Amino acid sequence: MRAAPVPAALVVLVALSGVVLGRVYADPLLTRLMAGAALGSVLVSVATRRLPSWLVAPLSVAALAGWTLLSLRLAAAHAALPGGLGEVAADAARNAIPRLLTAMIPVEPAPDTVLVPVVAAWLAGLTAAEVALRAGRVLLGYLPPALLYAGALYVVGPNADPAIGPTVLFAAVAAAGLATSGRRDGPAPDPVAGLNPAVRAAVRLRLVAASAAGLAVVVALAALLAPVVAAQVDERPVDPRRYVEPPRVESLDENPLIRISGWALNPDQRLLDVRTSGGAAGDGSPRIRLAVLSDYDGVTWRVGATYRNAGRILPAAEPAPGAATDEVRQEITVGDLTGRLLPAVPTPREVTGARVAYDPATGTLIRPEGLAPGLRYEVSSVRERPDANLLPTANVPAGDGVARVLRVADGAPEPVRRLATQLAESNGAPYARADAIAAFLAEHYRVTADAPSGHAYPNLAFFLFGPRNGGGQRGTSEQFAAAFAVLGRLAGLPTRVVVGFEPKGDGPVRAADAYAWPEVLFDGVGWVPFDPMPRPDSEPRPVEEDFRPQPEDPPPSEVPAPTEEPSATPPAAAPAPGRNEGGLGTPVLVGGGVGGLLLVVGAVLAVLVAMRRRLTRSRLDAGDPGERVAGAWRELTDALRLAGHPAGPDLAAAEVAERARRTLAEARAARSGEGAAGPTDRPGDGATGLTDRAGDGAAAYGPDEAAVDELAALLNQAGFAPGSVTPEQAERAARLSAGFADALRSARSRWGRLLWTVHPGPLRWRR
């Protein structure tokens, strides 16, 4: 019993990490699993304390494998994930770290979000027990639980309240374990007994002096560090999730509005099959929402969402006061619908049958793996019915909270502005303004299925004021919804565009059911949809009867109807070795304590390497060719920054290329010991920078002047001629940037190359 306090303290210390981390999880399953890992790992070490130390690690790892599989099975059953245990475990092992750092808070305990914490808790308990119990170094044995606890605090970051209670308990349990481990039976032996008086006095004087010096050091450190630590109390913790980019979507998913015209030309295409139950069953099938587009830059509408991996239960938002709500349950089977956007009745609350990522700001769902024919899932949604009696007197919000849906991009055509002003001046109340815009569009324009796609400012000006006999004043729901949203923002209304489907009932949802509609945000009511579409068989009135724009150069009636859509932008980022040794005495101290520390350091370095590689892959392989060229250029500028020669944001591409050539030449000269060198000689015999790598025969571009200049030229082409970069040019840009980085890295020392590989700078440098 005298030996029990230390193992019990270790179990509690490791389990407290689960308590801290569990604060950002949806229920206590993770805390229970980590507590089980803490108890199991320490008990294995206690049970095998009389066996040779080299047997402990294999036995403990075998027990760890069993507990991990049980934990994954419990988490999979809790999250109702389909598939066998092997499939679930393999998926969790591949995606555990990025999904843990991109999951929506509160995090649902699922196999991929519990795997890393459970394994870390077991390894911390094993290392701590071996060092504290077998080697007798209790204080050193506290290091793995302390590192695990600090890691849990870091992962939680600002997403939960301060962990004051668990931290105080952690310190108290640690102190109790040290106190009980230091007790001895009988009086402590006198270390100077048996020495002659003179030597005894000298030894005691040295002991007193050493104790006084140690106390002085502790007091000095406390005096110096206490203000620094106290100043951090009110600081907001760093959120590690900002270093890992959530799932990205392709351009068609970022702007599904451009798919309306294609669906209109293929009305019989079977996109979905829907079966509805619940509150909507009695009054027809509700609208199914595909995406909410809140951002408009004058060229294209975008979702602009930040998707976070979510479990079955999605965050609930409070309905507007007085709004009636009903629950709608739908079973949806995917047909020919492609992309990642997952259709659902607004607002989804629970999704089963598919792993999803969710953006709470817009309520848009995606399936990160993409849609596939035959995918079947169930969605439970809460549909709001705003009180129509409040709308005539309702105001619209303003301020930073809604600036995103009030923003009007620069360059709005003057006739569009005058039309919005005319409609706003004639109708004072916000709802009256919105209703007037919808009525104006419904009365003056025609719906056609063959209208070209496009909703940039020139497209909308042509739609609103172009000649009828030249293709103007007609469009699909894309133009009607986009025109309403732009006119509404110009009239001071917070608007957005929604893309979805309006099914005729249970059964197939076809491309003809695809539909875009605008929504307006009202105080105390929420988002209210409007219908600017003309009534069937109605004959539109000429726009000139109610609005006559002033002539401009060129006249709005001669504005061409461009159809080209822009490209999307940016980039982003995630995960190996550790070693554990055992032994008696000093070997245990070194192989256990230091080995545990090396395990943690190795894991951190492995994660940094994996995150750097993932960042490079996302830059060079993801997105359209223009984005990949931009990613290759960012790889080159990161290489310059790692080499200590950052290129300022004010430099042109050609100036950065010149700096790159000079940096590479200086690095090679310094490495070869030849002193400072000028820029590398330009090939004068028609060389193109191509070298043939031995072994594969593939042509690769070397990091010479021509290669750097060519990469700068490709960047300028991607920036000033969007859409003109080919996939082959994007691949060439990737090879050029990789070759330059490899050459610059190879010119450094061995330690310099290692530091280059694990440097966290590229993960956090602003673009």
PyMOL commands that set and color helices and strands:
alter all, ss='L'
color gray80, all
select helices_A, chain A and resi 5-24+29-47+53-79+85-102+111-134+138-141+143-159+164-181+197-231+240-243+251-254+256-265+281-283+388-393+400-405+414-425+430-444+457-465+468-470+477-490+511-513+543-545+556-558+586-621+625-642+653-672+705-720+727-746+750-758+761-764
alter helices_A, ss='H'
color red, helices_A
select strands_A, chain A and resi 270-278+288-293+295-296+301-302+308-310+324-334+348-352+356-359+364-366+376-385+446-447+474-475+495-501+507-510+514-522+526-529+690-692+699-701
alter strands_A, ss='S'
color yellow, strands_A
deselect
rebuild
show_as cartoon
